[in-house]
Amino acid sequence: MTKTIHLAGGCFWGVDAYFSRIPGVVATASGYANSTAEAPSYEQVCSGRTGAAEAVRVEYDPERVSLSTLIAQFFRIIDPMDAGGQGGDRGSQYRTGIYWTDAADLPEIEDAVAREQRKYAEPVATEVRRLENFFEAEDCHQDYLEKNPGGYCHVDFRNLATLALDGLETASIDPAKYSRPTDAELREKLSIAEWHITQEEGTEAPFTGEYWDHRERGIYVDKVTGEPLFSSADKFDSGCGWPSFTRPMDWETIVERDDRSIPGRRRTEIRSRVGATHLGHVFVDGPVEAGGLRYCIDSASIDFVPYEDMDERGYGDLKGMC
């Protein structure tokens, strides 16, 4: 028998996508919780006059995932101290909340909130209330990020990927071993196209890069500094025409930036830690079983080190990840 909890964490697009990827979650739906208006529209909710919160109905199997685990994951993707919304989404409709329907769940919810509260001196802003009503949002808002993989999302999916990959070996790569050359040195090293992509946030056309269909065993390193970034073990065929990976070898080697360079579209750009090399973007349409992320990388930003050459080139300690 499944159970249900309703969670409000800002824009419901990302919250829905995040929880739909957690093992044990059976179904999710985006909607409007505790509205004073009957069956409000998205426009009405955005006006702030309905009292509704953008929320996600999470149906789960309690024998596979506990309510405590779900709430712990919820707190990993929100700022519980922000009473005015989440990220760039402001207004009461973007408040955070946990809405229950079964009073028997309340002690477990309160315990989870109390654990989170211990991290802060001030009271958390996340409300805990009985669910009075829930109206499913319009069809265009359901599974939004599945339909629009480059769409706006304020949720950090790295937490989910880490959860999905729990138990797998991860590297700890020392940034002190790598350094960025001067611009003059880079202009000598890089082609005009490589300079444009790595230093000016350019991109190569799909299906044209050296590594989009590359299947050899080894690692991919920052073309600018040589810092290890991705393993062939985490490479997959996404069909997009660029090299695609489910995760970096070390989460700390990747720096994320908000990218609004395309009007009306918000993406997450990724750069290398040491070289600040533009690598590509990360999306949330990757393999669900591997965490749901797709690191979409320009071949011009990386070099490949074959497995049999890793010892000679100083990467021997990473061979276990290939």
C-alpha positions in Angstrom: 0.0 0.0 0.0 1.4 3.4 -0.9 1.3 6.6 1.1 1.2 10.3 0.1 2.9 13.5 1.3 2.7 17.0 -0.3 5.8 19.1 -0.5 6.1 22.8 -1.4 9.6 23.9 -2.3 9.4 26.9 -4.6 8.8 26.3 -8.3 7.2 22.9 -8.6 8.9 21.9 -11.8 12.2 21.0 -10.2 10.7 19.6 -7.0 8.6 17.2 -9.1 11.5 16.1 -11.2 13.7 15.6 -8.1 11.3 13.4 -6.2 10.2 11.4 -9.3 13.8 10.1 -9.4 14.0 8.8 -5.9 13.8 5.0 -5.6 10.5 4.1 -3.8 8.6 7.1 -5.2 5.7 5.7 -7.2 4.2 8.8 -8.7 4.3 12.6 -8.5 2.1 15.4 -9.6 2.5 19.2 -9.6 -0.3 21.3 -8.2 -1.6 23.9 -5.8 -2.0 23.2 -2.1 -4.3 24.8 0.4 -6.0 27.3 -2.0 -8.8 29.5 -0.9 -10.1 29.4 -4.5 -11.6 26.3 -6.1 -9.5 24.8 -8.8 -7.3 27.9 -9.3 -5.4 28.5 -12.5 -1.6 29.0 -12.6 -2.2 32.7 -13.3 -4.5 33.0 -10.2 -1.9 31.3 -8.0 0.8 33.5 -9.3 -1.2 36.6 -8.3 -0.7 35.6 -4.7 -4.4 36.0 -3.9 -5.4 32.4 -3.6 -3.2 31.5 -0.6 -2.1 28.4 -2.5 1.5 27.1 -2.6 3.0 25.4 -5.6 3.4 21.9 -4.3 4.1 18.3 -5.4 2.1 15.3 -4.4 4.5 12.5 -3.7 3.1 9.0 -3.7 5.6 6.5 -2.2 6.0 2.9 -1.1 6.9 3.1 2.6 8.5 -0.3 2.4 11.1 1.1 0.0 11.6 4.6 1.2 10.6 6.2 4.5 8.8 9.5 5.0 11.8 10.6 7.1 14.1 10.0 4.1 11.8 12.0 1.8 11.7 14.9 4.1 15.5 14.8 4.6 15.8 15.0 0.8 13.3 17.8 0.7 15.5 19.9 3.1 18.5 19.3 0.8 16.9 21.1 -2.1 15.3 24.1 -0.3 16.4 27.0 1.9 14.2 26.5 4.9 15.1 29.9 6.3 13.7 31.8 3.3 10.1 32.9 4.0 9.7 34.9 0.8 10.2 32.1 -1.7 13.0 30.1 -3.2 15.8 31.3 -5.3 14.6 33.9 -7.8 11.0 32.9 -7.3 9.4 35.3 -4.9 5.9 35.4 -3.4 3.8 33.4 -1.0 3.0 30.8 -3.7 6.7 29.8 -3.6 6.9 29.3 0.2 8.1 26.0 1.6 5.8 23.6 3.3 5.1 20.0 4.3 1.4 19.2 4.1 0.1 15.9 5.6 -3.2 14.0 5.2 -2.6 11.3 7.8 -2.3 12.5 11.3 -0.2 9.4 12.1 2.5 10.9 10.0 2.8 14.0 12.0 5.2 12.8 14.7 7.7 11.6 12.0 7.4 14.9 10.2 7.9 16.9 13.3 11.0 14.8 14.2 12.5 15.4 10.8 11.8 19.2 11.0 13.3 19.3 14.5 16.5 17.7 13.2 16.7 20.3 10.5 16.0 23.1 13.0 19.1 22.1 15.0 21.2 23.6 12.2 19.9 27.1 12.7 19.5 29.7 15.5 16.3 31.2 14.1 13.1 29.2 13.5 12.8 27.5 10.1 10.2 29.1 7.8 8.9 25.8 6.4 5.3 25.4 7.4 3.8 22.1 8.5 0.1 21.9 8.1 -2.8 19.6 7.3 -3.5 19.5 3.6 -6.9 21.2 3.1 -7.0 20.7 -0.6 -4.8 20.0 -3.6 -5.6 20.9 -7.2 -3.5 19.4 -9.9 -1.8 22.0 -12.1 -2.4 22.3 -15.8 -1.0 19.6 -18.1 1.8 21.9 -19.4 3.2 21.9 -15.8 3.2 18.1 -15.3 6.6 16.4 -15.9 7.7 19.9 -17.1 11.5 19.1 -17.1 11.0 15.9 -18.9 9.2 17.8 -21.7 11.6 20.7 -21.5 15.0 19.4 -20.4 16.7 22.8 -20.7 13.9 24.5 -18.8 14.2 26.6 -15.6 15.0 24.8 -12.5 16.2 26.0 -9.1 16.9 22.6 -7.6 20.4 21.1 -7.2 20.2 17.6 -8.6 23.7 16.7 -7.5 22.3 15.6 -4.1 20.0 13.1 -5.8 22.8 11.8 -8.0 25.0 11.3 -4.9 22.1 9.4 -3.3 21.6 7.2 -6.4 25.3 6.5 -6.7 25.8 5.8 -3.0 28.4 3.1 -2.5 30.2 3.7 -5.7 33.8 4.8 -5.6 34.4 8.6 -6.0 37.7 10.3 -6.4 39.3 13.1 -4.4 41.3 15.1 -6.9 43.9 17.6 -5.5 43.5 20.9 -7.3 47.1 21.9 -6.2 48.4 19.4 -8.8 47.0 21.5 -11.7 47.4 25.1 -12.8 46.0 27.4 -15.5 48.5 28.6 -18.2 48.6 32.3 -19.1 46.4 33.6 -21.8 49.4 34.0 -24.1 50.4 30.3 -23.5 46.8 29.2 -24.1 46.6 31.0 -27.4 49.7 29.1 -28.5 48.3 25.8 -27.2 44.6 26.0 -28.4 43.2 26.3 -31.9 40.9 29.2 -32.7 37.8 27.0 -32.2 39.1 25.6 -28.9 39.9 29.1 -27.6 36.4 30.2 -28.6 34.7 27.3 -26.8 36.8 27.1 -23.7 37.4 30.8 -23.1 34.4 32.5 -24.7 31.6 30.1 -23.9 31.2 28.9 -27.5 29.9 25.5 -28.5 30.6 23.0 -31.3 27.9 21.7 -33.6 26.3 18.4 -32.5 27.8 15.2 -33.9 31.0 17.0 -34.9 33.2 16.8 -31.9 36.0 14.3 -31.5 34.4 12.5 -28.5 30.7 12.5 -29.0 30.7 8.8 -30.0 34.0 7.8 -28.4 33.9 4.5 -26.5 37.5 3.8 -25.4 38.3 3.1 -21.8 40.1 5.9 -19.9 39.4 9.4 -18.5 38.6 12.8 -19.9 40.6 15.8 -18.6 40.4 19.5 -18.8 42.1 20.6 -22.0 43.5 23.7 -20.4 44.9 22.3 -17.1 44.8 18.5 -17.4 42.6 18.2 -14.3 40.7 14.9 -14.4 37.0 15.5 -14.9 35.1 12.5 -16.3 35.5 8.7 -16.6 34.6 6.5 -19.5 32.6 4.4 -17.0 30.1 7.2 -16.6 29.8 8.1 -20.3 26.6 7.2 -22.1 24.9 7.7 -25.5 22.3 10.4 -24.9 21.6 10.9 -28.6 22.3 14.7 -28.3 25.5 14.7 -30.4 27.8 15.8 -27.6 29.8 13.7 -25.1 27.5 12.9 -22.2 28.3 11.8 -18.7 26.1 11.0 -15.6 28.6 12.5 -13.1 32.1 13.9 -12.7 34.8 11.8 -11.1 34.9 14.3 -8.2 32.0 16.7 -7.7 34.4 19.4 -6.5 36.0 19.6 -10.0 32.9 21.1 -11.5 31.7 24.7 -11.0 28.1 25.6 -11.9 26.9 29.0 -13.2 23.5 30.4 -14.1 23.3 30.8 -17.9 20.7 33.1 -19.4 22.5 33.8 -22.6 19.6 32.5 -24.7 16.6 34.8 -24.3 13.7 33.1 -22.4 15.8 30.1 -21.5 17.7 29.4 -18.3 20.5 26.8 -18.2 23.2 25.7 -15.9 26.7 26.2 -17.4 29.5 24.1 -16.1 33.2 25.0 -15.9 36.3 23.3 -14.6 37.5 24.2 -11.1 41.1 25.1 -11.7 41.1 26.3 -15.3 37.6 27.9 -15.3 37.3 26.2 -18.7 33.8 26.4 -20.2 32.9 22.7 -20.5 29.2 22.7 -21.5 26.0 22.4 -19.5 24.3 20.0 -17.1 20.7 18.9 -17.6 18.2 16.8 -15.7 17.3 14.3 -18.4 20.0 11.7 -17.8 19.5 8.1 -16.9 17.2 7.9 -13.8 19.0 4.9 -12.4 22.3 6.9 -12.4 20.8 10.0 -10.7 19.1 11.7 -13.6 21.9 14.1 -14.6 23.4 14.6 -18.1 26.7 16.5 -18.2 26.7 17.7 -21.9 30.3 18.5 -22.8 32.1 20.1 -25.8 34.8 17.7 -27.1 37.0 20.8 -27.7 37.1 21.4 -23.9 38.5 18.0 -22.9 41.4 15.6 -23.8 41.2 11.9 -23.5 43.8 9.8 -21.7 43.6 6.1 -22.6 43.5 3.6 -19.7 46.8 2.0 -20.8 48.5 5.5 -20.7 47.2 6.6 -17.3 50.2 5.5 -15.3 52.7 7.1 -17.6 50.8 10.4 -17.6 50.3 10.6 -13.8 46.7 9.4 -13.5 47.4 5.9 -12.4 45.6 6.4 -9.0 42.4 6.9 -11.0 42.4 3.7 -13.0 39.9 2.0 -10.6 37.2 4.4 -11.8 37.4 3.5 -15.4 
